[in-house]
Amino acid sequence: METCLHAAFVSQLEPKNVKEALTDNCWIEAMQDELSQFQKLHVWDLVDLPKGFQPIGTRWVFKCKTDDRHVVVKNKARLVIQGFYQQEGLDYNEVYAPVARIEAIRLFLAYATYVGFKVYQLDVKSAFLYGKVHEEVYVTQPPGFEDPHNINKVYKLDKALYGLHQAPRAWYETLSKHLLSNGFDRGHIDSTLFIRKAGGDILLVQVYVDDIIFGSTNEGMCRGFEKVMKSKFEMSNMGELSFFLGLQVSQRENGIYLHQTKYVQDILSKYKMSDSTTYGTPIPVNHGVHPDRDGKDVDSRLYRGMIGSLMYLTASRPDIMFAVCLCSRFQSQPKESHMIAVKRIFRYLKGKPRLGLWYSKQQSFDFKAYTDSDYGGCNLDRKSTSGGCQFLGDRLVSWQCKKQSTVSVSTCEAEYIAAVSGCSQILWIQQQLRDYGLNFTGTPLFIDNNATMSITNNPVKHSKTKHIEIRHHFIRDCAEKHLIELVKVHTDDNLADLFTKAFDRSRFEHLVNLIGMFNPE
């Protein structure tokens, strides 16, 4: 009944253009709300267009915001600039703005379960409108809301609008200056991480454009952060973290469940796979997914769309990482056999839509990593595949699957290159954790190849390794400095195996359980 009453005041359809939107009171109100925000923040001024300048066009973007039940909860109208008309050097200069890596988000959540604090989220309303524009930019009047008495005038921007090339950078500068002036420190490695310490307590803030998550060992510091943000920005959503960057986050008493169930259902429906039969693994052992020059061509646009959807899903589904990366190699000229392999991944997801990562509160926070390779796995160029995964306690925070750029002449060389790749990720996580106040050295890197350990620990052996590129040998320096420690592990216990090859159902499910994936069903 509440849903029906709410639907009476919210439009259920997105208009195709502004002319259609102006016939619906719900969308008229949404557009007026957007323009009133402009007036409140002094975004622009109506002026005559100076000589030598060309105004940039504007357009309305309409979106029905839905919750995890697909119920429309809000009509959002956004006025955006047609930024593709901007000219570099004239309308903008620097546009880079740092963005948090998805591994940093998972690391944040893993640390929260270890320390035992709640994670909260807040959303700054019309965040980009707070960013100061340093260039002289003119835009046309918003369609449907032109001033009839000044029809030939344009707006000169004082603040950034969505669609403007420099808008993300302007917003980040405004936010970072505000936080730094209020006692926060910026992360040395991750410039989207802000830290504030008081006594033995710590407050962590992670920023992804206008979406912000934060948590502290002291609830009072969280309330203080909310006051700091409200003193300058208007908040549109605050509360416990439940949905962030497409990730569903379920915070429970004994841990955090990270999944993308809603997204799985969405892509199954989008590609008409909701009624398909299910499979127990995303890819069979003898998959035969190789270059197929004589195969039948398929729609490359559809194929790339399906691969892109699956790549986004790997943010919380490491179980499909190898299968997706394997199929992604054939996006330029996909064949029918490749499409069959991609559809099998969807059928696997149909059977396990709620599978996700589980970060338990009752675990240690020891840092460890695994690496492995599949020697000569590609039938065409005989290049190997590197795989790796990193854990904090038993919490999987990062994983990789990548085809090596060079052909390895031995299993040892392929394993060595994979270990180097894993070492790079270890160093990044170590540096990230230093901002959290944790100093990890001597991180165990588990590998299942004795020769790789010998090459790393004994640099005298050059006769069989002189052809290996110099850039791969930096792992020796890391081992000498005791940043990492190579540890032998049996092949059956190497968790990175999951990211290098296909397995039968029993072995696959065993590895999925070992890396800490959780299915509430």
Secondary structure, DSSP 8 states (H G I E B T S, - for coil): -HHHHHHTTS-SS--SSHHHHTT-HHHHHHHHHHHHHHHHHT-EEEE---TT---B-EEEEEEEEE-TT--EEEEEEEEEE-GGG--BTTTBS--------HHHHHHHHHHHHHHT--EEEEEETTGGGGSB--S--EE---TT---TTSTT-EEEESB--BT-TTHHHHHHHHHHHHHHTTT-EE-SS-TTEEEEEETTEEEEEEEETTEEEEEESSHHHHHHHHHHHHTTS-EEEEEE--EETTEEEEEETTEEEEE-HHHHHHHHHHTT-TTS---SSSS-TT---S--TTS-B--HHHHHHHHHHHHHHTTT-GGGHHHHHHHGGGSSS-BHHHHHHHHHHHHHHHH-TT-EEEEESSS---EEEEEEEETT--TTT---EEEEEEEETTEEEEEEEEE-SS--SSHHHHHHHHHHHHHHHHHHHHHHHHHTT----SEEEEES-HHHHHHHH-TT--TTTTTS-GGGGHHHHHHHTTSEEEEE--GGG-GGGGGTS---HHHHHHHHHHTTEE---
